[in-house]
Amino acid sequence: MDFPQYRKRFDNKSFYKVTSFTTFEEVQLVGKRFLIHVVHAKKYFEQLQIQDMLASEMEMYQMSEEAEFEIQYEAAKEYVLNQK
């Protein structure tokens, strides 16, 4: 499998850039706020989450594109900068 892989939640509230079998970045929309997380899957639950994202067999995670992730990531960065 080639990385990065891009996924999103079914409700378009989280966008994921999976960079390896153990690491992903998440841009999360909570209300009108953005959060950015970098997750290094050390816990079993986190490792399962990455497997689920990559399999895309559940309705929770859908395929996405780099451009879609980047739009959300840039919006999140702008939000964070404006909060200072």
Summary of the structure (lengths in Angstrom):
residues: 84
radius of gyration: 12.6
end to end distance: 39.1
largest distance: 39.7
contacts: 221
relative contact order: 0.24
helix: 35%
strand: 35%
